[in-house]
Amino acid sequence: MKKSIREQIEANKRGSFLFASLMVVLISALTSCIVGIAAPKSWQFGLLGGVGLSLLMVLIARASGPGIVLSISGAREATDEEHRMLQNVVEEMAIAAGIPTPKVYVIEDSAPNAFATGRDSNSGVVAITQGLLRKLDRDELQGVMAHEIAHIRNLDIRYMTTVSLMGGLIALLSDVLSTQLRWGAFSRRGRNRDNDGGSNPIFIVVGLLLAILAPLFGWLLQMAVSRKREFLADASAAEMTRYPEGLASALKKISYDPEPLEVANRATQHMYIVNPLQLSEEGNDWFSSHPSTEARIKALLGTSSFYEKERRLMPSAPIEPLN
């Protein structure tokens, strides 16, 4: 039985908690090994430190995460004088979603793309590249803004921002552990530091496995629910605009635009409407943060007949431009 959008949102919230908890476990395992290799009898302090670091990342994500993401992306706040049409579209879609109008930021980049961030639906932000504003028509822009506002309404932004910071911490701790193993774990001093029944070798073996696998696991956890979130945001956007063809057309333009997004990086790639670092739309997309554009367009166009019938009954939809 197909779930309603509200049921899918609730499932996403449960998924967010589960995958965030797994990232906390991974961080704690890394810090336990780092401390355990240096002082086997004190590994518990590493465990507590990992939990503390994870909680700190959550607090930073809540308090400053959106600002950090916007700063990394080189975004500046849009002005009414310069971006009146964009502001109108965002306001329309916020009304359709039933949330306060998000702040609007613009990125000086010629490649078309967009993302959303913020702590909750009362402090949401949408960021749009200049390339997207130039290359999309109003119906396509409306579809993209509906998609990003759906992420805000569905509270995906909280998860995306937190995961960006926790994923960076996992990569940093993996590097620290690798360096520790390379320069200290196998030295004579390291072997003789403690002779309490072999705890040190155990931490070394586990540390070697974590140093190799932790970055991969952290990345897979970031990707795990992002793809479902994109499908849900697409469906929510179609519901808001009653015009799925607009978003479908925008996705095609963004995906096949030849210009690279210069401000993109590994920490923020999963936040954009189309992954700017995805190398190809061909083949298996299991290891991508987003479903393939082809699959997303197919899903959107599968709802076209339903909304076409609605448009015939309600000729005023989709929303007309505000003058």
URLINJO-V453189 format. One record per residue. OMEGA is omega in whole degrees, -180 to 180 (* if undefined). NEAR is the number of other C-alpha atoms within 10 Angstrom. Layout:
omega;near
OMEGA;NEAR
OMEGA;NEAR
This chain:
omega;near
-177;3
-180;6
173;9
179;8
179;15
178;12
178;11
177;16
179;20
177;12
177;12
179;21
178;15
177;12
179;15
-179;22
-179;12
-175;13
174;20
178;20
178;13
177;15
176;24
178;20
-179;15
178;21
-179;28
177;23
179;20
-178;25
177;27
179;23
180;27
179;25
-177;20
178;24
-179;30
-177;20
-173;18
-178;22
-175;14
-176;13
-180;21
178;16
175;15
178;21
179;22
179;14
178;17
177;22
179;19
178;15
180;18
179;25
178;14
178;13
178;21
180;21
179;13
179;16
179;25
-173;17
-171;13
-175;14
180;23
179;24
178;15
-179;15
180;21
179;23
178;11
-176;14
179;20
-177;14
174;20
-176;15
179;14
179;18
179;13
-177;12
-174;8
-172;9
-178;14
-178;13
178;17
179;20
179;18
-179;16
-180;23
179;23
179;19
-177;22
176;26
177;22
179;13
-180;17
-180;21
178;11
175;18
-180;14
179;21
170;23
-177;18
178;22
-179;21
178;23
-179;23
180;15
-175;20
178;17
-180;23
175;29
-178;27
173;26
177;25
176;31
-178;31
-180;29
-178;22
-176;17
178;24
-179;13
-178;15
178;25
170;25
180;23
-173;25
176;27
176;22
178;17
178;21
180;23
-178;21
-169;12
-180;17
173;18
-172;13
179;16
179;22
178;23
179;24
177;27
179;28
180;31
176;29
178;29
-178;29
178;33
174;33
176;30
179;31
-179;28
-178;22
-179;24
173;21
-175;28
180;26
180;24
-177;25
-178;24
180;27
-179;21
178;27
-178;22
-179;20
176;25
176;22
179;17
178;19
179;26
180;18
-180;13
177;20
178;24
178;15
180;16
179;24
179;19
179;13
179;17
-177;21
-171;12
-174;10
-169;15
-174;22
177;14
179;12
-180;9
180;10
-178;16
-175;15
-175;10
-176;15
-180;16
-172;10
176;9
173;8
179;11
-177;16
177;23
179;16
180;15
179;22
-180;21
179;14
179;14
177;27
179;18
-179;11
-180;21
-179;23
-169;14
-175;13
179;22
179;21
179;14
179;17
179;23
179;23
177;17
176;19
-176;25
-164;19
-177;19
-178;17
-176;22
177;19
180;16
180;21
177;25
-180;19
179;21
175;26
-180;27
178;20
179;24
178;29
179;24
-178;18
-175;24
-173;25
-177;21
-177;27
180;29
-180;21
179;24
179;27
179;23
179;18
180;23
180;23
180;15
-178;17
-176;23
-174;20
175;12
-174;15
-176;10
178;13
176;13
-172;18
-176;12
-177;17
174;16
-175;13
-178;13
-174;19
-174;22
-176;19
-177;27
-176;25
-179;20
171;24
-177;23
-177;24
-179;24
177;16
-170;16
-174;8
173;12
-176;14
170;9
-173;7
-179;10
-179;14
-175;13
176;12
178;22
-177;27
169;26
177;21
178;22
179;19
180;15
-179;10
179;20
179;20
179;12
180;16
-178;21
175;18
178;12
-173;17
-176;16
179;11
-178;12
174;21
177;16
178;11
-178;14
178;15
178;10
-179;10
-173;11
-179;11
-180;9
0;15
-174;17
179;17
178;11
174;11
-180;9
*;6
